[in-house]
Amino acid sequence: MPKKPNISIFILFFFFGNFNAQIDKNSPLFVELKKQDSLFFERGFNNCDLAYLEKSVDENLKFYHDNGGFQDKKLFMERTKQNICSNLAQKPIRKVIESSLEVFPLYNNGELYGAIQSGEHQFFIREKNKEDILGGQAKFTTVWTKKDGNWIMSDILSYDHGDSRQSKLTDNLEQLLKSNNIPTLGLGIIEDGKLTEIKVYGKLNDKTSASYNSLFNVASLTKPITAITVLRLVSLGKWNLDEPLDKYFIDSDIAKDPRYKKLTTRLILSHQTGFPNWRWMNNDKKLRFEFDPGTKYQYSGEGFEYLRKALENKFHKSLEELAKELVFQPLDMKDTSYIWNEKTCSERMILGYNNSGKPYEIVKNKTPNAADDLVTSVEDYGKFLVGVLNNDLLSSKIAEEMKTKQIETKKNKFFGLGFEIYDLGNNEIALSHGGSDKGVNTIVFLLPKTKKGLIIFTNAENGYKIYEPLVNHYLGNVGKKIISIETK
């Protein structure tokens, strides 16, 4: 069989002709392209002169990014405007490593028509009155062509990205988890309405390391799943947000209290039922109203369970069946369930631990709980949140209802329908929900305006202690606003 040609050598000869094509760094062409590079990034990128960027790139621009995918000119300009220039108070600043610059001229029949420029550059986060913080480093290759006497970029390759902030976070993460007695951490990162990163650190149990598809008990992160299942029924015209639930269910503990007639799905999803969190917290273990429904906020798992029973009575299906039909299957969530499945869960389930490092028994529900103990993976819950961000399940009207502030819980914080809402100012909000139980601390954030999101799963009672550094790292200024609202 004939030996295949060396493709790498072919590409080198195709682009450069020979191996000594790099020109002297004092030559006019090198100096000119160094200047063009500087103008493009300093004027256009660093100072967000979008008009200058627009005229500096070819109409048929081809931009290849190893993390951001392929971009034509339209997408390149849109992303620059949205991701780089939307927040001038804290934006990336590009600086070239001058010693890395190389230039290779391009000739056609002996006439110079362009050049390839390559090098390395760094990106810094610049904040007013603060020292620039190194945010990452990458290699670049740019094809410059001359048109009507002007140098323009026709092809850009940006690759080998390294995020120094990410490296620093990763380097410190092991110590952060260890110092807070957190055996396992699951992270999901959402960018541009897509789940872009899934990371699971630590162990499954005492003997096995956790994998990316390990399963977590996410405690009260069950509630948003239940909420979207119900809101999908509302979107389909099969359920009513404001219809009294006594038509379908009345709990025997409150049957003699006429206030049960005021209970609606809207009040339950926004935690205005008047119920305690759980009836077992009362001395007699009985359910009762602690205030009139709809008059104030009080977080309640009992409310969600009340809603589950009403739903199941009307549709003659379990909540598990309804969620599979309305949410899990449409979003391809194959690893999510309200009930324990020994066959699919036993080998991938992460144990929860107390502060002394002792494991808790795994909760193995035989019937759905609408408020607690959902079993899921980072990937599956990420698919769910992406579905919420991109409005894949609800009608436009109901999606807006979901994000509407139903009741204030503290300054600049509200409950909507199934999610908490942080008012960030300037008509921007963050949706969130958390979960806390024995050996469980979980939280998620969604930013509808920028379509970003963050998932944090931990299997320890101290898990909440690492929320702040992760939120600040991944959500930046928005994360700081959320932390500020939460800690005031």
Residue pairs with C-beta under 8 A, 6 or more apart in sequence:
12 19
15 104
15 116
16 104
16 116
17 107
21 104
21 105
22 102
22 103
22 104
23 29
23 30
23 103
23 104
23 105
24 30
25 101
27 103
29 103
29 105
29 112
29 115
30 101
30 103
32 151
33 103
33 115
33 117
33 144
33 151
34 98
34 101
34 103
36 144
36 151
37 96
37 101
37 117
37 142
38 96
39 52
39 56
40 52
40 53
40 56
40 153
41 94
41 96
41 121
43 49
43 52
44 50
44 52
44 53
44 56
45 53
45 80
45 84
45 94
46 93
46 94
48 84
48 85
48 88
48 91
50 77
50 80
50 81
50 85
53 77
53 80
54 77
55 152
56 152
56 153
57 73
57 76
57 152
57 153
57 154
58 73
58 145
58 147
58 152
58 153
58 154
59 73
60 72
60 73
60 154
61 71
61 72
61 73
61 76
61 153
61 154
61 155
61 156
62 70
62 72
62 154
62 155
62 156
63 70
63 71
63 72
63 76
63 155
63 156
63 158
64 70
64 155
64 156
64 157
64 158
64 159
65 71
65 158
65 159
66 158
66 159
66 160
66 161
67 161
67 196
68 79
68 158
71 79
82 450
84 91
84 92
85 91
86 450
87 477
89 127
89 128
89 477
90 125
90 126
90 127
90 476
90 477
91 125
91 126
92 123
92 124
92 125
92 126
92 135
93 123
93 124
93 125
93 126
93 132
94 121
94 122
94 123
94 124
95 121
95 122
95 123
95 124
96 119
96 120
96 121
97 119
97 120
97 121
97 122
100 118
100 119
100 120
101 117
101 118
101 119
102 117
102 118
102 119
103 115
103 116
103 117
104 115
104 116
104 117
104 118
105 112
105 114
105 115
106 112
106 113
106 114
106 115
106 116
106 143
106 145
107 113
112 146
113 145
113 146
114 143
114 144
114 145
114 146
114 154
115 143
115 144
116 141
116 142
116 143
116 144
117 141
117 142
117 144
118 139
118 140
118 141
118 142
119 139
119 140
120 137
120 138
120 139
120 140
121 137
121 138
121 140
122 134
122 136
122 137
123 134
123 135
123 136
123 137
123 138
124 132
124 133
124 134
124 135
125 132
125 133
125 135
125 165
126 132
127 133
133 165
134 164
134 165
135 163
135 164
135 165
136 161
136 162
136 163
136 164
136 165
136 166
137 161
137 162
137 164
138 158
138 159
138 160
138 161
138 162
139 158
139 159
139 160
140 156
140 157
140 158
140 159
141 156
141 157
141 159
142 153
142 155
142 156
142 157
143 153
143 154
143 155
143 156
144 151
144 152
144 153
144 154
145 151
145 152
145 154
146 152
165 473
169 469
169 473
173 185
173 201
174 201
176 182
176 466
176 469
177 183
177 185
177 201
177 202
177 466
180 460
180 462
180 463
180 465
180 466
181 353
181 355
181 357
181 460
181 462
182 202
182 458
182 459
182 460
182 462
182 463
182 465
182 466
183 202
183 203
183 351
183 353
183 357
183 459
183 460
184 200
184 201
184 202
184 203
184 204
184 210
184 214
184 350
184 457
184 458
184 459
184 460
185 199
185 200
185 201
185 202
185 456
185 457
185 458
185 463
185 466
186 199
186 200
186 201
186 210
186 214
186 216
186 377
186 378
186 455
186 456
186 457
186 458
187 197
187 198
187 199
187 200
187 201
187 378
187 454
187 455
187 456
187 457
187 470
188 195
188 197
188 198
188 199
188 378
188 379
188 381
188 382
188 385
188 453
188 454
188 455
189 195
189 196
189 197
189 453
189 454
189 455
189 474
190 196
190 382
190 385
190 386
190 389
190 446
190 451
190 452
190 453
190 454
190 455
191 451
191 452
192 451
192 452
193 386
193 389
193 390
193 451
194 386
195 379
195 382
195 383
195 385
195 386
198 212
198 378
198 379
198 382
199 212
199 378
200 210
200 211
200 212
200 214
200 378
201 210
202 209
202 210
202 459
203 209
203 210
204 210
204 211
204 214
204 348
204 349
204 350
204 351
205 350
205 351
205 359
206 351
206 359
210 350
211 348
212 378
212 379
213 335
213 348
213 377
213 379
214 348
214 349
214 350
214 377
215 335
215 345
215 348
215 349
215 350
215 375
215 376
215 377
216 350
216 375
216 376
216 377
216 378
216 440
216 442
216 457
216 459
217 349
217 350
217 352
217 362
217 363
217 373
217 374
217 375
217 437
217 439
217 440
218 374
218 375
218 376
218 381
218 435
218 440
218 442
218 457
219 372
219 373
219 435
219 436
219 437
219 440
219 441
219 442
220 301
220 371
220 372
220 433
220 434
220 435
220 436
220 437
220 442
221 374
221 376
221 381
221 433
221 434
221 435
221 442
221 443
221 444
222 338
222 369
222 370
222 371
222 372
222 373
222 374
222 435
223 301
223 304
223 370
223 371
223 418
223 433
224 384
224 388
224 418
224 419
224 433
224 444
225 323
225 327
225 336
225 374
225 384
226 304
226 307
226 308
226 319
226 323
226 370
226 371
226 418
227 269
227 402
227 417
227 418
227 419
228 327
228 384
228 387
228 388
228 393
228 394
228 402
228 418
229 319
229 322
229 323
229 326
229 327
230 239
230 265
230 269
230 307
230 311
231 269
231 393
231 394
231 398
231 401
231 402
231 417
231 418
232 326
232 327
232 393
232 394
233 239
233 311
233 322
233 326
234 240
234 241
234 265
234 398
235 393
235 394
235 395
235 397
235 398
238 315
239 265
239 311
239 314
240 265
241 264
241 265
241 266
241 401
241 417
242 264
242 265
242 266
243 264
243 265
244 261
244 262
244 263
244 264
245 263
245 264
245 265
245 268
245 306
245 307
245 310
246 260
246 261
246 263
248 309
248 310
248 311
248 313
248 314
249 306
249 309
249 310
249 313
250 260
251 260
251 287
251 306
251 309
253 279
253 286
253 287
253 288
254 260
254 287
254 288
254 289
257 288
257 289
259 274
259 289
259 292
259 293
262 292
262 293
262 294
263 273
263 293
263 306
265 307
266 406
266 417
267 273
267 293
267 294
267 303
268 300
268 303
268 304
268 306
268 307
269 307
269 406
269 416
269 417
269 418
270 297
270 406
270 407
270 415
270 416
270 417
271 297
271 298
271 299
271 300
271 303
271 407
271 415
272 293
272 294
272 295
272 296
272 297
272 298
272 406
272 407
273 289
273 293
273 298
273 300
273 302
273 303
273 306
274 289
274 290
274 291
274 292
274 293
274 295
274 298
275 287
275 288
275 289
275 290
275 298
275 300
275 302
275 303
275 306
276 282
276 287
276 288
276 290
276 298
276 300
276 302
277 298
277 299
277 300
277 301
277 302
278 301
278 302
279 285
279 286
279 287
279 288
279 302
282 288
287 302
290 298
291 298
296 407
297 407
297 408
297 409
297 415
301 371
301 372
302 371
303 371
304 370
304 371
305 369
305 370
305 371
307 370
308 319
308 368
308 369
308 370
311 319
311 322
312 318
312 319
312 322
315 322
317 325
318 367
318 368
319 338
319 368
319 370
320 337
320 338
320 339
320 368
323 338
323 368
326 393
327 333
327 384
327 387
327 393
328 334
328 336
330 387
330 392
330 393
331 383
331 384
331 386
331 387
331 392
331 393
332 383
333 376
333 380
333 383
333 384
334 380
335 344
335 375
335 376
335 377
335 379
335 380
336 374
336 375
336 376
336 377
336 380
336 381
336 384
337 344
337 345
337 374
337 375
337 376
338 365
338 368
338 369
338 370
338 373
338 374
338 375
339 365
339 366
339 367
339 368
340 362
340 363
340 364
340 365
340 366
340 375
342 364
345 375
348 377
349 362
349 375
350 459
351 359
351 360
351 362
351 439
351 459
352 359
352 360
352 362
352 437
352 438
352 439
352 440
352 459
352 460
353 359
353 360
353 439
353 459
353 460
353 461
354 360
354 438
354 439
354 460
354 461
355 460
355 461
355 462
359 439
360 438
360 439
363 373
365 373
372 435
372 437
373 437
378 455
378 457
381 444
381 455
381 457
382 453
382 455
385 444
385 446
385 453
385 455
386 392
386 453
387 393
388 431
388 446
389 446
389 448
389 451
389 453
390 451
391 399
394 402
401 417
402 416
402 417
402 418
402 419
403 416
403 419
403 421
403 429
403 431
403 448
404 416
404 417
405 414
405 415
405 416
405 421
405 423
406 414
406 415
406 416
406 417
407 414
407 415
408 414
409 415
409 420
410 485
410 488
411 485
411 488
412 422
412 423
412 424
412 485
413 420
413 421
413 422
413 423
413 485
413 486
414 420
414 421
414 423
415 421
416 431
418 433
419 431
419 432
419 433
419 446
420 431
420 432
420 433
421 429
421 430
421 431
421 432
422 429
422 430
422 431
422 432
422 481
422 482
422 485
423 429
423 485
424 430
424 478
424 481
424 482
425 481
428 447
428 449
428 478
429 448
429 449
430 445
430 446
430 447
430 478
430 482
431 445
431 446
431 447
431 448
432 443
432 444
432 445
432 446
432 482
433 443
433 444
434 441
434 442
434 443
434 444
434 464
435 441
435 442
435 443
436 442
436 464
438 461
439 459
439 460
439 461
440 458
440 459
440 461
440 463
441 458
441 460
441 461
441 462
441 463
441 464
442 456
442 457
442 458
442 463
443 456
443 464
443 467
444 453
444 454
444 455
444 456
445 453
445 454
445 471
445 475
445 479
445 482
446 452
446 453
447 453
447 475
447 478
450 478
452 475
452 478
454 470
454 471
454 474
454 475
456 463
456 466
456 467
456 470
458 464
458 466
468 483
471 479
471 482
471 483
472 479
472 480
472 483
473 479
475 482
